[in-house]
Amino acid sequence: MEIKKAAAAGTMESNDAMIMIEPGDGELEIFVDSVVARQFGKQIERAVMEVLSQYEIEDAHVLVRDKGAVECTLKARCETAILRALKED
């Protein structure tokens, strides 16, 4: 699927995450900014990749600003951002 516009989901509250997605320039890029990146950065990226794969997103820029969110929260925020980004106004 193709990302149509920039979109975001989540908050910057403790134990939550803000995920922003926008159209890419030919490749999928994921940037993780997390208070627990040293310990869990790879797992955060893997959770986001799982959701992107489910929606067959291969061309997007994704920014994850994590404040200690659990995996199910990360996935929910990612799915919401994707659904918002797929809609045309």
N, CA, C and O atoms as a GROMACS GRO file, in nm:
protein
  356
    1MET      N    1   0.083  -0.117   0.000
    1MET     CA    2   0.000   0.000   0.000
    1MET      C    3   0.088   0.124   0.000
    1MET      O    4   0.206   0.119   0.038
    2GLU      N    5   0.031   0.232  -0.042
    2GLU     CA    6   0.107   0.355  -0.055
    2GLU      C    7   0.063   0.459   0.048
    2GLU      O    8  -0.056   0.489   0.061
    3ILE      N    9   0.160   0.513   0.120
    3ILE     CA   10   0.132   0.620   0.215
    3ILE      C   11   0.097   0.745   0.136
    3ILE      O   12   0.174   0.789   0.052
    4LYS      N   13  -0.019   0.802   0.164
    4LYS     CA   14  -0.068   0.918   0.088
    4LYS      C   15  -0.027   1.052   0.149
    4LYS      O   16  -0.005   1.149   0.076
    5LYS      N   17  -0.016   1.056   0.282
    5LYS     CA   18   0.014   1.182   0.350
    5LYS      C   19   0.081   1.152   0.484
    5LYS      O   20   0.081   1.037   0.530
    6ALA      N   21   0.137   1.254   0.545
    6ALA     CA   22   0.197   1.241   0.677
    6ALA      C   23   0.087   1.224   0.781
    6ALA      O   24  -0.019   1.287   0.772
    7ALA      N   25   0.113   1.139   0.881
    7ALA     CA   26   0.017   1.117   0.988
    7ALA      C   27   0.092   1.072   1.113
    7ALA      O   28   0.206   1.028   1.106
    8ALA      N   29   0.024   1.086   1.225
    8ALA     CA   30   0.085   1.047   1.354
    8ALA      C   31  -0.021   0.987   1.444
    8ALA      O   32  -0.141   1.005   1.424
    9ALA      N   33   0.027   0.914   1.544
    9ALA     CA   34  -0.060   0.858   1.646
    9ALA      C   35   0.019   0.844   1.775
    9ALA      O   36   0.139   0.815   1.773
   10GLY      N   37  -0.048   0.867   1.887
   10GLY     CA   38   0.016   0.850   2.016
   10GLY      C   39   0.042   0.981   2.087
   10GLY      O   40   0.005   1.088   2.039
   11THR      N   41   0.106   0.970   2.202
   11THR     CA   42   0.141   1.087   2.283
   11THR      C   43   0.285   1.073   2.330
   11THR      O   44   0.349   0.970   2.311
   12MET      N   45   0.334   1.178   2.392
   12MET     CA   46   0.468   1.175   2.449
   12MET      C   47   0.462   1.153   2.600
   12MET      O   48   0.556   1.188   2.671
   13GLU      N   49   0.354   1.096   2.647
   13GLU     CA   50   0.339   1.066   2.789
   13GLU      C   51   0.425   0.944   2.825
   13GLU      O   52   0.463   0.866   2.738
   14SER      N   53   0.454   0.930   2.952
   14SER     CA   54   0.528   0.814   3.000
   14SER      C   55   0.452   0.687   2.965
   14SER      O   56   0.329   0.684   2.974
   15ASN      N   57   0.523   0.583   2.927
   15ASN     CA   58   0.468   0.452   2.890
   15ASN      C   59   0.384   0.455   2.763
   15ASN      O   60   0.297   0.370   2.744
   16ASP      N   61   0.408   0.553   2.677
   16ASP     CA   62   0.338   0.563   2.549
   16ASP      C   63   0.442   0.588   2.440
   16ASP      O   64   0.562   0.594   2.468
   17ALA      N   65   0.396   0.603   2.318
   17ALA     CA   66   0.484   0.632   2.206
   17ALA      C   67   0.411   0.718   2.105
   17ALA      O   68   0.288   0.711   2.092
   18MET      N   69   0.486   0.799   2.035
   18MET     CA   70   0.433   0.879   1.924
   18MET      C   71   0.497   0.822   1.798
   18MET      O   72   0.620   0.815   1.787
   19ILE      N   73   0.413   0.780   1.704
   19ILE     CA   74   0.465   0.727   1.578
   19ILE      C   75   0.418   0.818   1.466
   19ILE      O   76   0.299   0.842   1.448
   20MET      N   77   0.515   0.866   1.390
   20MET     CA   78   0.487   0.953   1.276
   20MET      C   79   0.531   0.881   1.149
   20MET      O   80   0.638   0.822   1.144
   21ILE      N   81   0.448   0.888   1.048
   21ILE     CA   82   0.478   0.822   0.921
   21ILE      C   83   0.449   0.921   0.808
   21ILE      O   84   0.353   0.997   0.814
   22GLU      N   85   0.532   0.918   0.707
   22GLU     CA   86   0.512   1.005   0.591
   22GLU      C   87   0.561   0.932   0.466
   22GLU      O   88   0.637   0.836   0.476
   23PRO      N   89   0.517   0.979   0.349
   23PRO     CA   90   0.563   0.915   0.225
   23PRO      C   91   0.715   0.914   0.217
   23PRO      O   92   0.782   1.009   0.257
   24GLY      N   93   0.768   0.805   0.166
   24GLY     CA   94   0.912   0.791   0.154
   24GLY      C   95   0.963   0.837   0.020
   24GLY      O   96   0.889   0.892  -0.062
   25ASP      N   97   1.090   0.814  -0.002
   25ASP     CA   98   1.153   0.848  -0.130
   25ASP      C   99   1.215   0.724  -0.193
   25ASP      O  100   1.329   0.725  -0.239
   26GLY      N  101   1.136   0.616  -0.194
   26GLY     CA  102   1.179   0.495  -0.261
   26GLY      C  103   1.226   0.384  -0.168
   26GLY      O  104   1.259   0.275  -0.215
   27GLU      N  105   1.228   0.409  -0.039
   27GLU     CA  106   1.271   0.304   0.054
   27GLU      C  107   1.201   0.321   0.188
   27GLU      O  108   1.142   0.425   0.216
   28LEU      N  109   1.209   0.218   0.268
   28LEU     CA  110   1.150   0.220   0.401
   28LEU      C  111   1.258   0.255   0.502
   28LEU      O  112   1.358   0.186   0.513
   29GLU      N  113   1.236   0.364   0.574
   29GLU     CA  114   1.330   0.408   0.677
   29GLU      C  115   1.258   0.418   0.810
   29GLU      O  116   1.151   0.478   0.820
   30ILE      N  117   1.318   0.359   0.912
   30ILE     CA  118   1.262   0.364   1.047
   30ILE      C  119   1.367   0.423   1.139
   30ILE      O  120   1.480   0.374   1.145
   31PHE      N  121   1.329   0.528   1.212
   31PHE     CA  122   1.418   0.588   1.310
   31PHE      C  123   1.352   0.575   1.446
   31PHE      O  124   1.236   0.612   1.464
   32VAL      N  125   1.427   0.520   1.542
   32VAL     CA  126   1.374   0.499   1.676
   32VAL      C  127   1.445   0.593   1.774
   32VAL      O  128   1.568   0.591   1.786
   33ASP      N  129   1.367   0.675   1.842
   33ASP     CA  130   1.416   0.763   1.947
   33ASP      C  131   1.345   0.719   2.074
   33ASP      O  132   1.227   0.746   2.093
   34SER      N  133   1.418   0.650   2.162
   34SER     CA  134   1.354   0.589   2.278
   34SER      C  135   1.440   0.603   2.403
   34SER      O  136   1.563   0.601   2.398
   35VAL      N  137   1.371   0.617   2.516
   35VAL     CA  138   1.442   0.620   2.644
   35VAL      C  139   1.501   0.484   2.677
   35VAL      O  140   1.588   0.474   2.764
   36VAL      N  141   1.455   0.380   2.611
   36VAL     CA  142   1.506   0.244   2.634
   36VAL      C  143   1.568   0.185   2.507
   36VAL      O  144   1.570   0.063   2.490
   37ALA      N  145   1.617   0.271   2.419
   37ALA     CA  146   1.670   0.224   2.290
   37ALA      C  147   1.788   0.129   2.308
   37ALA      O  148   1.802   0.033   2.232
   38ARG      N  149   1.871   0.155   2.404
   38ARG     CA  150   1.988   0.069   2.424
   38ARG      C  151   1.948  -0.074   2.455
   38ARG      O  152   2.009  -0.169   2.406
   39GLN      N  153   1.844  -0.090   2.538
   39GLN     CA  154   1.800  -0.224   2.576
   39GLN      C  155   1.702  -0.284   2.476
   39GLN      O  156   1.708  -0.404   2.450
   40PHE      N  157   1.611  -0.202   2.421
   40PHE     CA  158   1.499  -0.256   2.345
   40PHE      C  159   1.483  -0.198   2.204
   40PHE      O  160   1.380  -0.220   2.141
   41GLY      N  161   1.582  -0.127   2.155
   41GLY     CA  162   1.572  -0.064   2.024
   41GLY      C  163   1.538  -0.161   1.911
   41GLY      O  164   1.454  -0.131   1.826
   42LYS      N  165   1.602  -0.276   1.909
   42LYS     CA  166   1.577  -0.376   1.804
   42LYS      C  167   1.436  -0.432   1.813
   42LYS      O  168   1.371  -0.454   1.711
   43GLN      N  169   1.388  -0.456   1.935
   43GLN     CA  170   1.252  -0.508   1.952
   43GLN      C  171   1.148  -0.404   1.910
   43GLN      O  172   1.046  -0.439   1.851
   44ILE      N  173   1.174  -0.277   1.939
   44ILE     CA  174   1.083  -0.171   1.897
   44ILE      C  175   1.075  -0.167   1.745
   44ILE      O  176   0.967  -0.162   1.687
   45GLU      N  177   1.192  -0.170   1.680
   45GLU     CA  178   1.196  -0.168   1.534
   45GLU      C  179   1.126  -0.291   1.476
   45GLU      O  180   1.055  -0.280   1.376
   46ARG      N  181   1.146  -0.406   1.536
   46ARG     CA  182   1.083  -0.529   1.488
   46ARG      C  183   0.930  -0.521   1.499
   46ARG      O  184   0.860  -0.564   1.408
   47ALA      N  185   0.878  -0.467   1.610
   47ALA     CA  186   0.734  -0.454   1.628
   47ALA      C  187   0.674  -0.362   1.521
   47ALA      O  188   0.569  -0.392   1.465
   48VAL      N  189   0.741  -0.250   1.494
   48VAL     CA  190   0.694  -0.157   1.392
   48VAL      C  191   0.700  -0.222   1.254
   48VAL      O  192   0.607  -0.207   1.174
   49MET      N  193   0.807  -0.294   1.226
   49MET     CA  194   0.822  -0.363   1.097
   49MET      C  195   0.711  -0.466   1.075
   49MET      O  196   0.663  -0.483   0.962
   50GLU      N  197   0.670  -0.535   1.180
   50GLU     CA  198   0.563  -0.634   1.168
   50GLU      C  199   0.435  -0.568   1.117
   50GLU      O  200   0.368  -0.621   1.028
   51VAL      N  201   0.401  -0.454   1.174
   51VAL     CA  202   0.278  -0.385   1.133
   51VAL      C  203   0.293  -0.329   0.992
   51VAL      O  204   0.201  -0.340   0.911
   52LEU      N  205   0.408  -0.270   0.961
   52LEU     CA  206   0.432  -0.219   0.826
   52LEU      C  207   0.421  -0.332   0.724
   52LEU      O  208   0.366  -0.312   0.615
   53SER      N  209   0.472  -0.449   0.758
   53SER     CA  210   0.465  -0.564   0.667
   53SER      C  211   0.322  -0.610   0.646
   53SER      O  212   0.284  -0.648   0.534
   54GLN      N  213   0.241  -0.607   0.752
   54GLN     CA  214   0.101  -0.648   0.740
   54GLN      C  215   0.026  -0.561   0.639
   54GLN      O  216  -0.063  -0.608   0.569
   55TYR      N  217   0.063  -0.434   0.633
   55TYR     CA  218  -0.002  -0.341   0.540
   55TYR      C  219   0.077  -0.326   0.410
   55TYR      O  220   0.044  -0.241   0.326
   56GLU      N  221   0.179  -0.406   0.394
   56GLU     CA  222   0.263  -0.407   0.273
   56GLU      C  223   0.319  -0.268   0.243
   56GLU      O  224   0.322  -0.225   0.127
   57ILE      N  225   0.363  -0.198   0.347
   57ILE     CA  226   0.425  -0.066   0.333
   57ILE      C  227   0.574  -0.087   0.308
   57ILE      O  228   0.644  -0.145   0.392
   58GLU      N  229   0.621  -0.041   0.194
   58GLU     CA  230   0.762  -0.059   0.158
   58GLU      C  231   0.832   0.073   0.127
   58GLU      O  232   0.952   0.076   0.101
   59ASP      N  233   0.757   0.183   0.128
   59ASP     CA  234   0.813   0.313   0.093
   59ASP      C  235   0.756   0.418   0.189
   59ASP      O  236   0.649   0.473   0.166
   60ALA      N  237   0.831   0.444   0.297
   60ALA     CA  238   0.785   0.541   0.396
   60ALA      C  239   0.899   0.579   0.489
   60ALA      O  240   0.997   0.506   0.503
   61HIS      N  241   0.883   0.694   0.552
   61HIS     CA  242   0.971   0.735   0.660
   61HIS      C  243   0.889   0.722   0.788
   61HIS      O  244   0.779   0.776   0.798
   62VAL      N  245   0.944   0.651   0.885
   62VAL     CA  246   0.873   0.628   1.010
   62VAL      C  247   0.961   0.675   1.126
   62VAL      O  248   1.078   0.637   1.136
   63LEU      N  249   0.905   0.758   1.211
   63LEU     CA  250   0.975   0.804   1.330
   63LEU      C  251   0.900   0.753   1.452
   63LEU      O  252   0.780   0.778   1.467
   64VAL      N  253   0.970   0.682   1.538
   64VAL     CA  254   0.912   0.630   1.662
   64VAL      C  255   0.976   0.705   1.778
   64VAL      O  256   1.097   0.694   1.800
   65ARG      N  257   0.896   0.780   1.851
   65ARG     CA  258   0.942   0.848   1.973
   65ARG      C  259   0.877   0.775   2.090
   65ARG      O  260   0.760   0.794   2.120
   66ASP      N  261   0.956   0.692   2.153
   66ASP     CA  262   0.906   0.601   2.255
   66ASP      C  263   0.941   0.649   2.395
   66ASP      O  264   1.053   0.695   2.420
   67LYS      N  265   0.846   0.639   2.484
   67LYS     CA  266   0.866   0.673   2.625
   67LYS      C  267   0.841   0.551   2.714
   67LYS      O  268   0.788   0.563   2.824
   68GLY      N  269   0.880   0.432   2.664
   68GLY     CA  270   0.866   0.310   2.743
   68GLY      C  271   0.739   0.233   2.716
   68GLY      O  272   0.691   0.161   2.804
   69ALA      N  273   0.682   0.247   2.598
   69ALA     CA  274   0.558   0.176   2.562
   69ALA      C  275   0.583   0.026   2.548
   69ALA      O  276   0.691  -0.017   2.507
   70VAL      N  277   0.483  -0.053   2.583
   70VAL     CA  278   0.491  -0.197   2.562
   70VAL      C  279   0.461  -0.229   2.416
   70VAL      O  280   0.411  -0.144   2.343
   71GLU      N  281   0.493  -0.350   2.374
   71GLU     CA  282   0.482  -0.387   2.233
   71GLU      C  283   0.342  -0.369   2.176
   71GLU      O  284   0.328  -0.319   2.064
   72CYS      N  285   0.239  -0.407   2.249
   72CYS     CA  286   0.103  -0.393   2.195
   72CYS      C  287   0.068  -0.247   2.173
   72CYS      O  288  -0.006  -0.215   2.080
   73THR      N  289   0.117  -0.157   2.257
   73THR     CA  290   0.093  -0.015   2.238
   73THR      C  291   0.166   0.036   2.114
   73THR      O  292   0.110   0.112   2.036
   74LEU      N  293   0.291  -0.007   2.097
   74LEU     CA  294   0.367   0.033   1.977
   74LEU      C  295   0.295  -0.010   1.850
   74LEU      O  296   0.284   0.067   1.755
   75LYS      N  297   0.247  -0.134   1.849
   75LYS     CA  298   0.178  -0.185   1.731
   75LYS      C  299   0.048  -0.110   1.705
   75LYS      O  300   0.015  -0.079   1.591
   76ALA      N  301  -0.027  -0.081   1.810
   76ALA     CA  302  -0.153  -0.008   1.794
   76ALA      C  303  -0.128   0.133   1.742
   76ALA      O  304  -0.200   0.180   1.654
   77ARG      N  305  -0.028   0.200   1.796
   77ARG     CA  306   0.006   0.336   1.749
   77ARG      C  307   0.050   0.332   1.603
   77ARG      O  308   0.013   0.419   1.525
   78CYS      N  309   0.129   0.233   1.567
   78CYS     CA  310   0.177   0.221   1.429
   78CYS      C  311   0.060   0.196   1.334
   78CYS      O  312   0.052   0.258   1.228
   79GLU      N  313  -0.029   0.106   1.371
   79GLU     CA  314  -0.144   0.076   1.285
   79GLU      C  315  -0.232   0.199   1.268
   79GLU      O  316  -0.279   0.226   1.158
   80THR      N  317  -0.256   0.273   1.375
   80THR     CA  318  -0.338   0.394   1.367
   80THR      C  319  -0.273   0.498   1.276
   80THR      O  320  -0.342   0.559   1.194
   81ALA      N  321  -0.143   0.518   1.290
   81ALA     CA  322  -0.073   0.614   1.204
   81ALA      C  323  -0.081   0.572   1.057
   81ALA      O  324  -0.102   0.656   0.970
   82ILE      N  325  -0.065   0.442   1.031
   82ILE     CA  326  -0.073   0.393   0.893
   82ILE      C  327  -0.213   0.418   0.837
   82ILE      O  328  -0.226   0.470   0.726
   83LEU      N  329  -0.316   0.383   0.911
   83LEU     CA  330  -0.452   0.401   0.861
   83LEU      C  331  -0.483   0.548   0.834
   83LEU      O  332  -0.552   0.579   0.737
   84ARG      N  333  -0.433   0.636   0.917
   84ARG     CA  334  -0.453   0.778   0.894
   84ARG      C  335  -0.377   0.825   0.771
   84ARG      O  336  -0.426   0.909   0.695
   85ALA      N  337  -0.258   0.770   0.750
   85ALA     CA  338  -0.174   0.811   0.637
   85ALA      C  339  -0.223   0.755   0.503
   85ALA      O  340  -0.188   0.808   0.398
   86LEU      N  341  -0.303   0.649   0.507
   86LEU     CA  342  -0.355   0.590   0.384
   86LEU      C  343  -0.479   0.663   0.332
   86LEU      O  344  -0.510   0.655   0.213
   87LYS      N  345  -0.548   0.733   0.420
   87LYS     CA  346  -0.671   0.803   0.381
   87LYS      C  347  -0.637   0.929   0.302
   87LYS      O  348  -0.544   1.002   0.333
   88GLU      N  349  -0.715   0.950   0.200
   88GLU     CA  350  -0.705   1.076   0.126
   88GLU      C  351  -0.813   1.167   0.177
   88GLU      O  352  -0.925   1.123   0.203
   89ASP      N  353  -0.782   1.294   0.192
   89ASP     CA  354  -0.880   1.390   0.244
   89ASP      C  355  -0.991   1.417   0.147
   89ASP      O  356  -1.081   1.495   0.177
   0.00000   0.00000   0.00000
